[in-house]
C-alpha cells in the first residue's frame, strides 16, 4: 500500500520504493530506505508530514505514493 493510505499517528515500515533511480536516491538521502520505520504526523489533501529517523519531512502526494508499506 502507498504511504498516502496510512493514517495520522500510524507508524509503518517501508517495504518498497518505486520510481526512477534519481527519485529513489533522493528519497534514500532523506532517510526513506527499505525496512525503516516512518510515522505519519499529519495529512492534508494527500500531502504528508512524516517523522523519519529524527527528522520531520513534508512529502507531496506523488512522492508519498512511491513509498510502499
Protein Blocks (a to p, Z undefined) as FASTA:
>chain_A
ZZklpcehiacddfbdcddfklmmmmmmnopaghiacddfbdcehiacddehjbccdddf
klmmmpcZZ
